[in-house]
């Protein structure tokens, strides 16, 4: 397969590995989109997905998505849409503060919701100040007028509340790290900016998931998960979007990261082909990396197989097992 999706889908669809041929065959097969999507998920052995329904807006139906792909769906509750909606509904910060915390606490009690998520990296960056309610209140009117305003103290405050609620419920706080779309605060997107917050004693038992593994600052993420026992990372976005770089990234991540702290991911959205190609590209590249370790006598084949299983699904089961 390599990094060429045309080749991969050409083999899958038994057609020429060209864009035109693949698209033509895909459109024929996708006439019954449910059958087509379920076939892709089944072929990739994707039996479960952690999904962020916070984008796009309005929200997609989790039930419809589960029926479409035939996989079990676990949800993470994104905090930013909650902040925006409540800022329109609440006249003052005191009301916002109470309803915001209640919303997060209520969501975390629901079956199938395994944690919260923040995209603060897109709005004000990952350098998080200590929680300060007064400064947050001072920025509320600015945020109420413009939900895209930096309002850093308010956003930092809301992230702290989310961390607190995840701690109480023993669920997982997901934080977008690294690059994304053009809105990201690039100069403050490295996961290293989170280190002071993550080291705070009140969060020592909080499970934190570094979404996208901080790409391209993957070494920083790998180091953080190596020193903080309840912090984990995934390899989504970099897989499959970096293509041929996935193999290099896997090798680099495990220069620091323990094998039980890294999880497979794809960041797949909008079309099911992304879910399928993500699995196949990742497995192919990881197999090459593991085989290179076997060939150099770094480990035996049984150990390599165990590591492969850990990263592909067992680490997810271990981190989320209380809520599956």
C-alpha positions as CSV (number, residue, x, y, z in Angstrom):
1,X,0.0,0.0,0.0
2,X,2.7,2.5,1.0
3,X,1.4,6.0,1.2
4,X,-0.6,5.9,-2.1
5,X,-4.4,5.7,-1.4
6,X,-5.1,5.1,-5.1
7,X,-3.1,1.9,-5.0
8,X,-4.8,0.8,-1.8
9,X,-8.3,1.4,-3.1
10,X,-7.4,0.0,-6.5
11,X,-6.7,-3.3,-4.7
12,X,-9.8,-3.0,-2.6
13,X,-12.1,-2.2,-5.5
14,X,-10.2,-4.5,-8.1
15,X,-9.8,-1.5,-10.4
16,X,-6.9,0.5,-11.9
17,X,-5.0,2.4,-9.2
18,X,-5.9,5.8,-10.7
19,X,-8.0,8.6,-9.2
20,X,-10.5,8.4,-12.0
21,X,-11.0,4.6,-11.8
22,X,-11.1,4.6,-8.0
23,X,-13.7,7.3,-7.8
24,X,-15.8,5.7,-10.5
25,X,-15.8,2.3,-8.7
26,X,-16.4,3.9,-5.4
27,X,-19.5,5.8,-6.5
28,X,-20.9,2.6,-8.0
29,X,-20.4,0.7,-4.7
30,X,-21.6,3.7,-2.6
31,X,-25.1,3.8,-4.1
32,X,-26.2,1.9,-1.0
33,X,-24.1,4.0,1.3
34,X,-24.9,2.0,4.5
35,X,-23.8,-1.3,3.0
36,X,-20.7,0.3,1.5
37,X,-19.7,2.0,4.8
38,X,-20.3,-1.2,6.8
39,X,-18.1,-3.1,4.3
40,X,-15.2,-0.7,4.8
41,X,-15.5,-0.8,8.6
42,X,-15.7,-4.6,8.5
43,X,-12.8,-5.0,6.2
44,X,-10.7,-2.8,8.5
45,X,-11.9,-4.7,11.5
46,X,-13.1,-1.5,13.1
47,X,-15.6,-2.6,15.7
48,X,-15.6,0.5,17.8
49,X,-14.9,4.2,17.5
50,X,-14.4,7.1,19.9
51,X,-16.1,10.0,18.2
52,X,-16.1,13.8,18.8
53,X,-19.6,15.0,17.6
54,X,-18.7,18.6,18.4
55,X,-17.7,19.2,14.7
56,X,-19.3,19.9,12.4
57,X,-22.2,21.8,13.8
58,X,-25.1,21.2,14.1
59,X,-24.4,17.9,15.8
60,X,-24.6,14.6,13.9
61,X,-26.8,11.9,15.3
62,X,-24.7,9.3,17.2
63,X,-27.4,6.7,16.6
64,X,-27.5,7.3,12.9
65,X,-23.8,7.1,12.7
66,X,-23.6,3.9,14.6
67,X,-26.3,2.4,12.3
68,X,-24.4,3.6,9.2
69,X,-21.0,2.1,10.1
70,X,-22.1,-0.9,12.2
71,X,-19.6,-0.2,14.9
72,X,-20.0,0.6,18.6
73,X,-19.7,4.4,19.2
74,X,-18.3,6.0,22.3
75,X,-18.6,9.8,22.6
76,X,-16.5,12.6,23.9
77,X,-18.3,15.7,24.9
78,X,-16.7,18.8,23.5
79,X,-16.7,21.8,25.8
80,X,-16.4,24.7,23.4
81,X,-19.9,24.3,21.8
82,X,-21.3,24.2,25.4
83,X,-19.4,27.4,26.2
84,X,-20.8,29.2,23.1
85,X,-24.4,28.1,23.7
86,X,-24.4,29.0,27.3
87,X,-22.9,32.4,26.7
88,X,-25.9,33.2,24.5
89,X,-28.3,31.8,27.1
90,X,-26.8,33.2,30.3
91,X,-27.0,36.9,31.2
92,X,-24.0,36.9,33.6
93,X,-20.9,34.9,34.5
94,X,-22.4,33.5,37.7
95,X,-25.2,31.9,35.8
96,X,-22.8,30.7,33.1
97,X,-20.5,29.2,35.7
98,X,-23.2,27.1,37.3
99,X,-24.8,25.9,34.1
100,X,-21.5,25.1,32.5
101,X,-20.3,22.9,35.3
102,X,-23.7,21.2,35.5
103,X,-23.7,20.5,31.8
104,X,-20.3,18.8,31.9
105,X,-21.2,16.8,35.1
106,X,-24.5,15.7,33.5
107,X,-22.8,14.7,30.2
108,X,-20.2,12.6,32.1
109,X,-23.0,10.6,33.8
110,X,-24.4,9.5,30.5
111,X,-23.8,6.0,29.2
112,X,-21.5,6.0,26.2
113,X,-19.8,9.3,27.0
114,X,-16.2,8.4,28.0
115,X,-14.8,11.9,28.5
116,X,-14.6,15.6,27.6
117,X,-12.7,17.3,24.9
118,X,-11.2,20.8,24.4
119,X,-9.9,22.5,21.3
120,X,-8.4,25.4,23.3
121,X,-5.3,25.1,21.1
122,X,-7.4,26.7,18.3
123,X,-8.7,29.6,20.4
124,X,-6.0,30.7,22.9
125,X,-3.3,28.1,22.9
126,X,-2.1,25.4,25.3
127,X,-0.2,27.6,27.8
128,X,-2.8,27.3,30.6
129,X,-2.7,29.7,33.5
130,X,-3.9,28.7,37.0
131,X,-7.6,28.8,37.5
132,X,-8.8,32.3,38.3
133,X,-12.5,32.9,38.6
134,X,-12.4,36.6,38.9
135,X,-10.3,37.1,35.7
136,X,-12.6,34.7,33.9
137,X,-15.6,36.7,34.9
138,X,-13.9,39.9,33.7
139,X,-13.7,38.4,30.2
140,X,-17.3,36.9,30.0
141,X,-18.9,39.9,28.3
142,X,-16.1,39.9,25.6
143,X,-16.8,36.2,25.0
144,X,-20.5,36.7,25.0
145,X,-20.2,39.3,22.2
146,X,-17.7,37.2,20.2
147,X,-17.4,33.4,20.8
148,X,-14.1,33.5,18.8
149,X,-12.5,36.1,21.1
150,X,-9.3,34.9,22.7
151,X,-10.7,35.4,26.2
152,X,-7.8,33.4,27.5
153,X,-8.5,33.6,31.2
154,X,-12.1,32.5,30.6
155,X,-11.0,29.6,28.4
156,X,-8.4,28.5,30.8
157,X,-10.9,28.6,33.6
158,X,-13.4,26.4,31.6
159,X,-10.6,23.9,30.8
160,X,-9.8,23.7,34.6
161,X,-13.5,23.0,35.3
162,X,-13.5,20.3,32.7
163,X,-10.4,18.7,34.2
164,X,-12.1,18.8,37.6
165,X,-15.2,17.1,36.4
166,X,-13.2,14.4,34.6
167,X,-11.3,13.8,37.8
168,X,-14.5,13.5,39.8
169,X,-16.0,11.0,37.3
170,X,-12.8,9.2,36.6
171,X,-13.3,9.8,32.9
172,X,-10.8,11.1,30.3
173,X,-10.0,14.7,29.4
174,X,-9.1,14.9,25.7
175,X,-7.1,17.9,24.6
176,X,-6.3,18.8,21.0
177,X,-2.6,19.2,20.7
178,X,-0.4,20.1,17.7
179,X,-1.5,21.3,14.3
180,X,-5.0,21.1,12.8
181,X,-6.7,23.6,10.6
182,X,-5.6,27.2,9.9
183,X,-7.1,28.6,13.1
184,X,-4.8,26.9,15.5
185,X,-2.6,29.1,17.7
186,X,0.5,27.6,16.2
187,X,3.1,29.2,18.4
188,X,1.3,27.7,21.5
189,X,0.1,24.4,20.1
190,X,2.9,22.1,21.3
191,X,1.9,19.8,24.1
192,X,4.9,21.0,26.1
193,X,2.8,24.1,27.0
194,X,0.5,21.9,29.0
195,X,3.2,20.5,31.3
196,X,2.6,22.9,34.2
197,X,-1.1,22.2,34.3
198,X,-0.6,18.4,34.0
199,X,1.9,18.5,36.8
200,X,-0.5,20.2,39.2
201,X,-1.1,18.0,42.2
202,X,-4.9,18.3,41.9
203,X,-4.7,16.6,38.5
204,X,-2.3,13.8,39.4
205,X,-5.1,11.2,39.1
206,X,-6.8,12.8,36.1
207,X,-6.6,10.8,32.9
208,X,-5.6,13.0,30.0
209,X,-5.5,12.0,26.4
210,X,-3.3,14.1,24.1
211,X,-5.3,14.1,20.9
212,X,-3.1,13.8,17.7
213,X,0.0,13.2,19.9
214,X,1.1,16.8,19.5
215,X,2.1,16.4,15.9
216,X,4.5,17.6,14.7
217,X,5.8,18.0,18.2
218,X,5.6,14.2,18.7
219,X,8.7,13.9,20.8
220,X,7.3,16.3,23.4
221,X,4.1,14.3,23.7
222,X,6.1,11.1,23.9
223,X,8.2,12.5,26.7
224,X,5.2,13.8,28.6
225,X,3.4,10.4,28.6
226,X,6.7,8.8,29.7
227,X,6.9,10.8,32.9
228,X,3.2,11.4,33.8
229,X,1.4,8.1,34.7
230,X,-2.1,9.2,33.7
231,X,-1.3,11.0,30.5
232,X,-1.7,9.1,27.1
233,X,-1.4,10.0,23.5
234,X,-2.8,8.8,20.1
235,X,-1.4,9.0,16.6
236,X,-4.4,10.4,14.8
237,X,-4.2,13.1,12.2
238,X,-0.5,12.2,11.6
239,X,-2.1,8.9,10.6
240,X,-3.2,8.9,7.8
241,X,-2.5,12.5,6.7
242,X,1.3,12.3,6.8
243,X,1.2,9.4,4.4
244,X,4.7,8.0,4.1
245,X,5.7,9.8,7.3
246,X,3.6,7.4,9.5
247,X,6.5,4.9,9.6
248,X,9.0,7.5,10.7
249,X,6.6,8.9,13.3
250,X,5.9,5.5,14.9
251,X,9.6,4.9,15.3
252,X,10.2,8.4,16.8
253,X,7.3,8.2,19.2
254,X,8.6,5.0,20.8
255,X,12.0,6.4,21.4
256,X,10.4,7.9,24.5
257,X,6.8,6.7,24.9
258,X,6.1,3.5,26.8
259,X,4.3,0.9,24.6
260,X,1.2,1.0,26.9
261,X,0.7,4.8,26.6
262,X,0.1,5.2,22.9
263,X,-3.2,4.5,21.0
264,X,-4.1,4.1,17.4
265,X,-6.2,6.8,15.9
266,X,-7.2,8.2,12.5
267,X,-9.0,11.6,12.9
268,X,-11.3,10.3,10.2
269,X,-14.2,12.5,9.3
270,X,-16.8,13.2,6.5
271,X,-16.1,10.0,4.5
272,X,-15.7,6.4,5.5
273,X,-12.7,5.9,3.2
274,X,-10.6,7.8,5.7
275,X,-11.5,5.3,8.5
276,X,-10.5,2.4,6.2
277,X,-7.2,3.9,4.8
278,X,-6.2,4.9,8.4
279,X,-6.3,1.4,9.7
280,X,-4.6,-0.2,6.7
281,X,-1.8,2.4,6.4
282,X,-1.1,2.3,10.2
283,X,-1.0,-1.5,10.3
284,X,1.3,-1.7,7.3
285,X,3.7,1.0,8.7
286,X,3.7,-0.4,12.2
287,X,4.4,-3.9,10.9
288,X,7.4,-2.6,9.1
289,X,8.7,-0.8,12.3
290,X,8.1,-3.9,14.4
291,X,9.8,-6.2,12.0
292,X,12.8,-3.9,11.9
293,X,13.1,-4.2,15.6
294,X,12.9,-8.0,15.4
295,X,15.5,-8.0,12.6
296,X,17.9,-6.0,14.8
297,X,17.4,-8.3,17.8
298,X,15.8,-5.5,19.7
299,X,12.9,-7.8,20.6
300,X,11.4,-11.2,19.6
301,X,8.4,-11.7,17.4
302,X,6.1,-12.6,20.4
303,X,7.0,-9.3,22.1
304,X,6.4,-7.4,18.8
305,X,3.0,-9.0,18.4
306,X,2.0,-8.0,21.9
307,X,3.1,-4.4,21.3
308,X,1.1,-4.3,18.1
309,X,-2.0,-5.4,19.9
310,X,-1.5,-2.9,22.7
311,X,-1.3,0.1,20.4
312,X,-4.1,-1.0,18.1
313,X,-6.7,-1.8,20.8
314,X,-5.5,-3.1,24.2
315,X,-4.3,0.3,25.5
316,X,-7.7,1.7,24.6
317,X,-9.4,-1.1,26.5
318,X,-7.2,-0.5,29.5
319,X,-7.6,3.2,29.7
320,X,-11.4,3.2,29.1
321,X,-12.3,-0.2,30.5
322,X,-14.5,1.2,33.3
323,X,-16.8,2.8,30.8
324,X,-17.0,0.3,27.9
